[in-house]
Amino acid sequence: QEAELERTVDPRKRLDILKRLTQVYRDRDVNPQRAIELYREILELSPGDVQASRALTSLYERAGDHQQVSDLLREQYERSRSPTEHAAILKRLAELWHHDLELPDQAIWACETLLERSPADREALVRLQQLLEEQGRYAELLRALQRELDQAGNKDAKLKILRRMARVAELQLGDEDQAASIWSELLGLLPGNLEVIDKVVSLYDASARY
C-alpha cells in the first residue's frame, strides 16, 4: 500500500489509501513516526476528519510531544459543537498547560471557560485556585474562593473556605479591612468563638475601625 500511495496523485484516492494504511499501522502498533506523517496528510486533505485528529493526538501523547497535543486539542475545541466534548477538551488542556507546558495564563483561561459553563465544576475550581496562588494573583484567588464559598453546602466547608480567604486577605493582600470583614462573617457562623472574636477585634483595631 505504501507503493500504491507513492504512485497515486489524485487527492481522493490518496485519502482512501492513507486511511487504509493508518489502519494497518494502528493495528500493528509499529512505526509511530510514519503513522504520524500519514495522519498529518489525511488532515491536510480533510481538515475536519475528527477520527484522524484524535488518532494523531493519541500518537503525539504517546511520543510526549505536548505542544502538538495542545495544538490539535485547540483545533478540536474550535471545530466541536458539543458542550460535553468542549468540557472534556478544556480539562485536558488545563492539565497540559498547567503541568506539561507550564503556560499558566492559558491554563487559567481553560479553567475560567469551564466555570463559565459549569460553575460547580470542582476540578476546574480547585485547579484555578492552585494556578492563581502559584502566580501570586491573590485578588483573583480571593474571588475564586468566594465562588467556592457561594456553592459550599455545609457549615464546615464554609468555615474552611472563610479561614483561607481571611489568610489571603490579611497576609497576601495586606488588606486588613477585607480580612476583618471575612472574620466577621466567620463570627456569624461561630458566635461566641473567642479565637474569632480576638481576630476581629485585633483587625478592626489595626485598621482604626474598632
N, C-alpha and C positions, 0 to 999 in steps of 0.2 A: 504493500500500500504506500510505503514511502516513495518507491519508484514511480508509482502512479501519480502521486502528488507532484513530484518533480515535473512530470510531463504535462500536467493539467494547468491551463491558464484561465479558463472560464471560472469566474468567482463562485457561481452557484455549484458547479461541480467540485471545485476545491473545498467549498464549505462542507459538502456531503462527505468527501474523503477525510477531511480534518476531523469531523465528528466521529467517523468510524475509527480513525487512528487513535484519537484520545481515549475512546472506549477500550481499545487494546492496551494502551499504556496504563490506564486506570485499573483494569482487571489484573494485569500482571504486576502492577506496582513497581515498574522499572523505569530508569532514566527520567527522573522527575524534571530535570532541566529541559529535556526535549518536550516533555508534556507541557511545560510552561510556555515554550515557544509556540506550540500548536494551539493552545488555548488563547494565547495573545492574538494569533492570526484570526481565529474564529471571531474574537471580539472586534477586530479591525473590520472584518467583513459583515459582522452582525452585532453592532454595539449593544443592542438590547437583549442579548442572549443571557438570561438570568442564570441558567444552569451552568453555562461556561464561566460566567463571572464568579459564581460560588465555588466551582471546582478550582479555578485559578487562585481564589482567595485561600482555599484549603492548602493548596500546594505551597503558596508563599508562607503560610503559617508554619507548615512543617519545615520549611527552609529557614525560618527565623527572620524573614525579610519583613520587618514590621512596617516600614514605610510603604511598601507595595500593598500590604494588607490594608493599611489606613486609606490609601488612595482608592482601592477597589470598594471598600466599605462606604466611603463617601459617595462614590458613583452609584452604588446600590441604594443608598439612602435617598439620593436625589431622584432616582428613577421610580422608586417604590411609591405606591399609593395606599399601602396597607398600614394603618396605625400600629398594629401588632408588630409588623416587621420593622417599622421605624423604631419602636421602643427597643427591640432586640439588637438592632444595629447600633443605636446610640449607647446601649450598655457596653457593647463590645468596644466601641470607640473610646468611651470614657476610661475603660480599663487599659486599653492600648496606649492612649495619650498620657495617662497618669503614670503608669509604671514602666512601659517599654520604650516609649519615645520621649518621655519627660517633657510633654507640652502642656503645662498646667492650664493655660488660658483656653486651649481647645477642649481639654477635659472638663473645665468649669462650664463652658458653653454646652457641652453634651448633657451634663447634669441639669443645668438650668432648663434646657429644652425638654428633658424628660419630666421635670417637675411642673413645667407649664401645662403639660398634657395630663400628668397624673400626680397631683400634689402629695398624695400619700405614698409615693414610691420611696420606701425606706432605704433601699440600697443607694439610690441616687442622692438622697438627702444626706446620708452618712458620708458618702464619698465627697459630696460638695463641701461639707463641713471640714473634712480632712484636708482637702485641697486649699481651702481658704486659710486654714490655720497654718499649713506649711508655707503659704505665700505671705503670711503676715497681714492678710487683708481682714483685719479684725472687725471693722464696722460691718462688712458684708457677712462675716461669720455670725455676728450678733443677730443680723436679720434672718440668717438661715436657722439659727437656734430658735428664733421667735416662730418661724414656720413650724418647727417641730413641736414647740410648746402649744401652738394652736391646735395641733392634732392629737396631743397627748390625752390618753383616755382615763388615766387614773392619777391619784394624788402623788404616789411615789415617783412616777415618771415626771410629773410636773416639778416636783421638788428637785430632782436631779438636774433637770434642764435649767431651772432658775438659778441654782447654785453655780452652774457652769457659766451662765450668762452674766451673773454678778462678778465672777472672777475675771471674765474677759473685759467687762466694762471698767472695772477698777484697776486691774493690773496691766492689761494690754493697751486699753484706750486711755487710761488715766482720767476717766470721766466719773468723778465722784457723785455728781448729781444723778446720772443714769444708774450707777451702782446702787445708790440709796433707794431709788425708785424700785429697782428689782428686788432688793432685800425687803422693802416694804410689801411687795407682792408676796414674797415668801412668808412674811409675818401673817398675812391674811390666811395662809394655809396652815401656819403653825402658831396660832395665837398663844401668847404667854411663853414662847420659847426664849429662854434667856440669851442663848448664843445669838439668835437672830435679832433680838431687841438691842443687844450690845452693839451689833454690827450697824444696825440702822442709826442708832444714836451717834456712834463714832463718825459715820459717814456724813450725817447731816451736820454734825459739829464741824467737821473738816471743811465742808463746803459753805459754812456760815449760814446754814439754813435751819439749824436746830434752835 
